[in-house]
Amino acid sequence: MKIKILIVDDDIALSQEISKLLKRHHYDVQTASLLQEATEKLGNFTPEIILLDLKLPDGSGMDFLKKVRNKSPETMILILSGYGTISLTVDAIKNGALNFLTKPVDPDYLIITLEKLIEQKQLHHRLLVQELEIADRRKMVMGNSKKMKTLLEKCKTAATLDTTILLTGETGTGKQLLAHYIHQNSKRSHYPIVYVNCANLSEQLLESELFGHEKGAFTGAHRQKLGRVELAKKGTLFLDEIGEISLNLQSKLLHFIEYGEFQRLGGNQNLHSDARIICASNRDLEDEVKKGNFREDLFYRVNVINLTIAPLRERREDIPVLIQYFVSKFGQELGKPHCHISDLVVEKLCQYNWPGNVRELQNSIERAMVFCKTQQLTENDFQFFNVRPISQTDKIFKPQSLKKAIDDFKKEFIHKLLEENGGNQTKVARILEIQRTYLNRLLRELNTESS
């Protein structure tokens, strides 16, 4: 669908010239030379962007700007600024205009400005969508246990400050959800919380993801890209698996945390962002410092407040609450609203150690409900209740080729490690002492899926 743009300017020749330019770039454009005409078009055209002249024959563009901001705060407004309207332009930006263009308008600069505005808007929209999607999932961090109640009280206290927080705990305990909980209880809750998984990207791509890059910074960098630290401005930047960051990038992150200052990859301009930092790691960062894998000064900066989430096996009284939440959640999503779980099965699930913690519990409930044929979940719907231990003799002497036997062992061995580590491929690759990319290839070859 084309982006809609409304040009409001009494210079008809200029409006037509801009309109032709924008239509060549596949925008849906309409023009208005009077405020009354522009007001009428707002109702049936609903533009995403307005190019607005502040001096019009039938009134002030400033009044129109305020009206649009009150009625449709999502609409992006650019001021068309002529000679003698600089002070008005400054006031317009204070009242919600995003930028200004001086007359005569430079065609290339106009297109670049619009593209950047649209990109920022789309990124912001995606962040808000992610925030809405995860809002309901925050219930997953709730629990009746004394440990969780104490932790949540600490989170509320920490949320009132701008101090850097380090969340620690086993894989699958809900560190990302806890970061969202802190953000929502902070003064920054009206701005985005921006997530970065530091374990999934190479050093160069992670630097680009964090700090952005300039056009031509590396092969494939065809345009400027805003980094996550910029998108998190006034909000929260959540750095998951921070222990995976290279030493070189750690120094740049330390500089940003201390001064709020950074440079885009391939750039030399110092930029600033006021973002609150929350980090998470399932590694012992203090131990990583001793090994020389993590900077000691960065450790002290991220570890100002340390909040540890206990594994599920240490707070079993929370398991029934989580079970009922997941049954209700997946019941709605899968069209099985009347599906329930017996007290006996809940009791058995509470006795299980849950090596993958909350994430494993969630996956198990979802899988059980997908394949459940009745309105009630039973022991038969949970795989780990029905697995018969296979003896080593069975494994060794099962009639099959040597290659098949080796592949079966690899598949079982990797699957077990993934299960015990909550599906964290990076951690499993480290245990196996192989590259994560090689582990991915093995998973595809052996048709083994991580849960």
VMD Tcl script that draws the C-alpha trace (Angstrom):
set ca {
  {0.00 0.00 0.00}
  {1.35 3.43 -0.95}
  {2.30 5.99 1.71}
  {-0.17 8.91 1.65}
  {1.25 12.46 1.66}
  {-0.69 15.73 1.86}
  {1.04 18.93 0.69}
  {-0.44 22.10 2.27}
  {1.00 25.21 0.56}
  {-0.50 28.17 -1.27}
  {2.41 28.13 -3.74}
  {0.55 26.00 -6.29}
  {3.50 25.71 -8.67}
  {5.75 24.40 -5.88}
  {3.05 21.99 -4.67}
  {2.62 20.55 -8.16}
  {6.36 20.18 -8.62}
  {6.73 18.32 -5.30}
  {3.63 16.23 -6.08}
  {5.06 15.04 -9.41}
  {8.37 14.16 -7.73}
  {6.69 12.15 -4.98}
  {4.38 10.33 -7.38}
  {7.43 9.22 -9.39}
  {8.67 7.64 -6.15}
  {5.35 5.80 -5.74}
  {3.76 7.96 -3.04}
  {0.00 8.69 -3.02}
  {-0.12 12.51 -3.03}
  {-2.81 15.17 -2.68}
  {-2.43 18.94 -2.37}
  {-4.28 21.79 -0.63}
  {-3.68 25.53 -0.92}
  {-5.99 26.54 1.94}
  {-6.33 25.29 5.52}
  {-10.07 24.69 5.04}
  {-9.32 22.46 2.06}
  {-6.57 20.66 4.02}
  {-8.95 20.08 6.96}
  {-11.55 18.54 4.63}
  {-8.95 16.23 3.09}
  {-7.84 14.99 6.51}
  {-11.17 13.23 6.88}
  {-11.21 11.19 3.68}
  {-7.54 11.00 2.69}
  {-5.93 10.30 6.12}
  {-2.30 11.05 5.19}
  {0.63 9.46 7.02}
  {2.81 12.50 6.23}
  {1.94 16.21 5.82}
  {4.23 18.78 4.20}
  {3.00 22.01 5.77}
  {3.62 25.68 5.00}
  {3.12 27.81 8.12}
  {1.83 30.94 6.33}
  {-1.44 30.40 4.46}
  {-4.11 32.82 3.15}
  {-6.88 31.66 5.47}
  {-4.99 31.12 8.71}
  {-1.92 29.93 10.57}
  {-0.29 26.63 9.74}
  {0.68 26.45 13.43}
  {-2.98 26.15 14.44}
  {-3.45 23.41 11.83}
  {-0.36 21.63 13.18}
  {-1.75 21.62 16.71}
  {-5.12 20.38 15.46}
  {-3.50 17.47 13.60}
  {-1.28 16.56 16.57}
  {-4.32 16.44 18.88}
  {-6.52 14.49 16.49}
  {-3.91 12.20 14.90}
  {-0.62 12.13 16.88}
  {0.73 9.36 14.61}
  {0.73 11.66 11.55}
  {4.25 12.84 10.64}
  {4.54 16.56 9.84}
  {7.34 18.28 7.93}
  {7.44 22.08 7.78}
  {8.01 23.86 4.44}
  {10.05 26.79 5.67}
  {10.57 29.97 3.64}
  {12.64 33.03 4.37}
  {11.49 34.84 7.49}
  {9.76 31.83 9.11}
  {12.72 30.34 11.00}
  {11.39 31.34 14.43}
  {7.98 29.94 13.49}
  {9.65 26.74 12.33}
  {11.39 26.33 15.69}
  {8.03 26.80 17.46}
  {6.46 24.25 15.10}
  {9.08 21.63 15.98}
  {8.45 22.33 19.68}
  {4.75 21.64 18.96}
  {5.35 18.27 17.31}
  {6.67 18.79 13.79}
  {9.44 16.27 13.06}
  {11.66 18.34 10.77}
  {11.67 21.18 8.26}
  {12.59 21.71 4.62}
  {13.77 25.07 3.32}
  {12.31 26.49 0.13}
  {13.12 25.92 -2.64}
  {13.01 22.23 -1.74}
  {15.94 20.09 -2.82}
  {14.41 16.97 -4.49}
  {17.09 14.49 -3.35}
  {17.06 15.79 0.22}
  {13.27 15.60 0.32}
  {13.22 11.94 -0.77}
  {15.99 10.98 1.67}
  {14.22 12.80 4.52}
  {10.93 11.03 3.78}
  {12.60 7.62 3.56}
  {14.28 8.14 6.94}
  {11.03 9.27 8.53}
  {9.15 6.26 7.19}
  {11.90 3.87 8.29}
  {11.89 5.29 11.82}
  {8.11 5.09 11.93}
  {8.07 1.48 10.78}
  {10.74 0.50 13.29}
  {8.87 2.27 16.08}
  {5.65 0.53 15.03}
  {7.36 -2.87 15.10}
  {8.71 -2.15 18.57}
  {5.25 -1.19 19.80}
  {3.76 -4.35 18.27}
  {6.42 -6.44 20.01}
  {5.63 -4.63 23.25}
  {1.91 -5.41 22.91}
  {2.62 -9.04 22.04}
  {4.74 -9.49 25.12}
  {2.47 -7.52 27.46}
  {0.28 -10.52 28.26}
  {3.32 -12.76 28.62}
  {4.57 -10.66 31.54}
  {2.24 -12.73 33.70}
  {4.83 -15.48 33.26}
  {7.15 -13.74 35.71}
  {4.47 -13.71 38.37}
  {4.32 -16.35 41.05}
  {3.21 -17.11 44.57}
  {6.60 -18.17 45.88}
  {8.43 -16.06 48.43}
  {11.45 -15.87 46.09}
  {9.43 -14.40 43.22}
  {7.56 -11.93 45.43}
  {10.85 -10.72 46.90}
  {12.41 -10.46 43.44}
  {9.49 -8.49 42.02}
  {9.65 -6.04 44.92}
  {13.34 -5.50 44.20}
  {12.49 -4.99 40.52}
  {9.94 -2.29 41.37}
  {12.51 -0.48 43.50}
  {15.19 -0.76 40.81}
  {12.72 0.39 38.14}
  {12.43 3.83 39.77}
  {16.15 4.44 39.13}
  {18.16 4.78 35.92}
  {20.89 2.51 37.26}
  {22.21 -0.27 35.02}
  {20.80 -3.69 35.93}
  {22.23 -7.18 35.37}
  {19.72 -10.04 35.31}
  {21.22 -13.47 35.93}
  {19.80 -16.96 36.02}
  {19.59 -20.18 34.07}
  {18.35 -20.32 30.50}
  {14.56 -20.17 30.25}
  {13.90 -18.57 33.64}
  {12.33 -15.47 32.09}
  {15.05 -12.80 32.12}
  {13.60 -11.04 29.06}
  {10.17 -10.93 30.65}
  {11.64 -9.56 33.86}
  {13.37 -6.81 31.86}
  {9.95 -5.86 30.40}
  {8.48 -5.90 33.91}
  {11.15 -3.44 35.10}
  {10.62 -1.23 32.05}
  {6.86 -1.10 32.53}
  {7.31 -0.04 36.16}
  {9.76 2.72 35.26}
  {9.29 6.36 34.24}
  {10.41 5.29 30.74}
  {7.41 3.02 30.16}
  {5.90 5.39 27.57}
  {8.96 4.83 25.35}
  {10.08 1.57 23.70}
  {12.09 -1.22 25.27}
  {14.51 -2.38 22.58}
  {15.84 -5.95 22.60}
  {19.21 -7.17 21.31}
  {20.38 -10.78 21.50}
  {24.17 -10.48 21.61}
  {24.71 -14.20 20.98}
  {23.12 -14.45 17.54}
  {25.31 -12.08 15.50}
  {28.91 -11.73 14.38}
  {30.97 -8.89 15.87}
  {30.47 -6.57 12.88}
  {26.74 -7.25 12.57}
  {26.27 -6.84 16.33}
  {28.09 -3.49 16.28}
  {25.86 -2.40 13.39}
  {22.77 -3.62 15.24}
  {23.75 -1.73 18.39}
  {25.17 1.51 17.02}
  {23.91 1.58 13.43}
  {26.02 2.13 10.32}
  {26.62 4.70 7.64}
  {26.07 4.06 3.95}
  {29.08 2.17 2.55}
  {30.41 1.17 5.98}
  {30.76 -2.43 4.75}
  {29.72 -4.61 1.84}
  {25.93 -4.57 1.64}
  {25.53 -1.32 3.60}
  {23.55 0.42 0.86}
  {21.98 2.99 3.15}
  {22.33 4.50 6.60}
  {20.84 2.41 9.40}
  {19.85 3.55 12.88}
  {21.19 1.41 15.72}
  {19.25 0.00 18.63}
  {20.78 2.50 21.04}
  {19.16 5.29 18.98}
  {15.81 3.51 18.83}
  {15.94 3.07 22.62}
  {16.35 6.81 23.21}
  {14.45 7.81 26.38}
  {13.43 4.15 26.75}
  {15.24 0.95 27.73}
  {17.92 -1.03 25.91}
  {17.87 -4.71 26.89}
  {21.08 -6.57 26.04}
  {20.51 -10.32 26.32}
  {23.49 -12.72 26.55}
  {25.90 -9.84 27.12}
  {28.65 -12.33 27.98}
  {28.89 -13.22 24.27}
  {30.14 -9.76 23.20}
  {33.73 -9.58 21.92}
  {36.34 -7.66 23.93}
  {36.65 -5.05 21.18}
  {32.92 -4.32 21.20}
  {32.87 -4.41 25.01}
  {35.07 -1.29 25.08}
  {32.63 0.59 22.80}
  {29.68 -0.54 24.90}
  {31.47 0.61 28.07}
  {32.03 4.05 26.53}
  {28.33 4.29 25.65}
  {27.19 3.23 29.13}
  {29.50 5.78 30.79}
  {28.90 8.75 28.50}
  {25.76 7.96 26.46}
  {27.95 8.61 23.43}
  {28.56 6.44 20.35}
  {29.48 6.48 16.68}
  {27.76 4.61 13.87}
  {29.86 1.98 12.15}
  {31.77 3.72 9.36}
  {31.06 7.17 10.80}
  {33.06 9.71 12.80}
  {30.29 11.85 14.27}
  {29.66 11.55 18.01}
  {25.98 10.83 18.69}
  {24.09 10.60 21.97}
  {21.24 8.52 23.33}
  {19.60 8.59 26.74}
  {18.76 4.89 27.08}
  {18.49 2.93 30.32}
  {20.55 -0.28 30.15}
  {19.38 -3.70 31.35}
  {21.66 -6.66 30.65}
  {21.17 -10.39 31.05}
  {23.47 -13.38 31.08}
  {23.29 -17.06 31.95}
  {27.08 -17.07 32.22}
  {28.95 -16.28 35.44}
  {30.40 -12.94 34.30}
  {32.68 -12.72 37.33}
  {34.21 -16.03 36.26}
  {34.46 -14.75 32.66}
  {36.40 -11.73 33.97}
  {38.90 -14.08 35.65}
  {39.28 -15.99 32.38}
  {39.95 -12.77 30.48}
  {36.79 -13.07 28.37}
  {34.97 -10.09 29.89}
  {36.30 -6.65 30.80}
  {36.41 -6.05 34.54}
  {35.48 -2.36 34.20}
  {32.44 -3.25 32.05}
  {31.42 -5.91 34.58}
  {31.36 -3.31 37.36}
  {29.31 -0.93 35.19}
  {26.63 -3.49 34.24}
  {26.55 -5.16 37.66}
  {25.47 -2.11 39.67}
  {22.21 -3.88 40.53}
  {22.20 -7.68 40.23}
  {18.88 -9.50 40.19}
  {18.94 -13.30 40.00}
  {15.91 -15.34 38.91}
  {15.72 -18.66 40.70}
  {15.25 -21.79 38.55}
  {11.78 -23.30 38.51}
  {12.84 -26.33 40.58}
  {13.64 -23.94 43.47}
  {10.19 -22.32 43.40}
  {7.86 -25.22 42.69}
  {4.90 -23.40 44.24}
  {4.92 -21.15 41.15}
  {4.47 -24.09 38.77}
  {0.66 -24.53 39.22}
  {0.12 -20.79 38.55}
  {2.19 -20.98 35.36}
  {0.49 -24.19 34.24}
  {-2.97 -22.66 34.52}
  {-1.78 -19.52 32.73}
  {-0.36 -21.52 29.80}
  {-3.40 -23.80 29.57}
  {-5.67 -20.74 29.37}
  {-3.36 -18.92 26.93}
  {-2.96 -21.82 24.49}
  {-6.59 -22.80 24.92}
  {-7.56 -19.44 23.42}
  {-4.87 -19.50 20.74}
  {-5.56 -23.07 19.61}
  {-9.36 -22.84 19.71}
  {-9.60 -25.16 22.73}
  {-10.99 -22.82 25.41}
  {-12.56 -25.65 27.43}
  {-9.40 -27.74 27.64}
  {-8.23 -28.25 31.23}
  {-5.68 -30.24 33.20}
  {-6.29 -32.63 36.10}
  {-4.91 -32.01 39.59}
  {-2.97 -35.30 39.39}
  {-1.10 -34.19 36.26}
  {-0.41 -30.76 37.80}
  {1.06 -32.53 40.83}
  {3.30 -34.66 38.61}
  {4.42 -31.63 36.61}
  {5.34 -29.94 39.89}
  {7.62 -32.87 40.75}
  {9.52 -32.62 37.46}
  {12.83 -30.70 37.64}
  {12.32 -28.58 34.48}
  {15.94 -28.20 33.32}
  {14.69 -25.71 30.70}
  {12.72 -23.80 33.34}
  {9.70 -21.65 32.35}
  {10.47 -21.91 28.63}
  {10.44 -25.72 28.80}
  {7.20 -25.69 30.80}
  {5.61 -23.39 28.23}
  {6.72 -25.57 25.31}
  {5.51 -28.73 27.03}
  {2.04 -27.31 27.72}
  {1.72 -25.98 24.18}
  {2.83 -29.30 22.63}
  {0.45 -31.24 24.88}
  {-2.50 -29.04 23.94}
  {-1.75 -29.22 20.22}
  {-1.95 -33.03 20.19}
  {-4.55 -33.50 22.94}
  {-7.61 -35.35 21.56}
  {-9.91 -34.70 24.53}
  {-10.90 -31.78 26.73}
  {-8.48 -32.85 29.47}
  {-4.69 -33.09 29.47}
  {-3.43 -36.41 30.84}
  {-0.02 -37.97 31.49}
  {-0.09 -39.40 27.95}
  {0.05 -35.88 26.54}
  {3.47 -35.21 28.10}
  {6.37 -36.99 26.43}
  {8.71 -37.16 29.42}
  {6.11 -39.16 31.44}
  {6.03 -41.91 28.80}
  {9.63 -42.35 27.73}
  {10.88 -45.87 28.58}
  {14.56 -45.81 29.51}
  {16.56 -47.55 26.79}
  {19.41 -49.71 28.03}
  {22.89 -49.33 26.62}
  {22.59 -52.89 25.29}
  {19.49 -51.93 23.29}
  {21.34 -49.00 21.82}
  {24.48 -50.90 20.86}
  {23.00 -54.10 19.49}
  {20.04 -52.70 17.58}
  {20.48 -54.10 14.03}
  {21.52 -51.18 11.84}
  {24.47 -49.81 9.90}
  {27.40 -48.23 11.73}
  {26.62 -44.82 10.19}
  {22.98 -45.05 11.33}
  {24.07 -46.04 14.86}
  {26.46 -43.08 15.03}
  {23.82 -40.68 13.68}
  {21.26 -41.96 16.20}
  {23.72 -41.42 19.04}
  {24.55 -37.91 17.83}
  {20.87 -37.07 17.51}
  {20.00 -38.36 21.00}
  {23.07 -36.77 22.58}
  {22.48 -33.32 21.07}
  {18.73 -33.48 21.76}
  {19.44 -34.28 25.43}
  {21.89 -31.37 25.73}
  {19.40 -28.98 24.10}
  {16.68 -30.16 26.45}
  {18.88 -29.70 29.52}
  {19.91 -26.21 28.39}
  {16.48 -24.92 27.44}
  {17.16 -25.04 23.68}
  {20.09 -22.60 23.93}
  {22.18 -23.57 20.89}
  {25.01 -21.19 21.76}
  {25.48 -22.82 25.15}
  {25.27 -26.35 23.69}
  {27.85 -25.47 21.02}
  {30.16 -24.26 23.78}
  {29.69 -27.53 25.73}
  {30.40 -29.57 22.58}
  {33.39 -27.31 21.79}
  {32.18 -26.70 18.24}
  {31.08 -23.61 16.31}
  {27.39 -22.69 16.54}
  {27.18 -22.73 12.73}
  {28.43 -26.34 12.72}
  {25.84 -27.25 15.36}
  {23.14 -25.74 13.13}
  {24.34 -27.87 10.24}
  {24.30 -31.00 12.41}
  {20.75 -30.22 13.52}
  {19.62 -29.94 9.91}
  {21.46 -33.12 8.85}
  {20.10 -35.12 11.77}
  {16.66 -33.46 11.55}
  {16.82 -32.59 15.25}
  {14.84 -29.61 16.46}
  {15.59 -27.61 19.58}
  {12.61 -26.95 21.82}
}
mol new
graphics top color blue
foreach p $ca { graphics top sphere $p radius 0.5 }
foreach p [lrange $ca 0 end-1] q [lrange $ca 1 end] { graphics top cylinder $p $q radius 0.2 }
display resetview
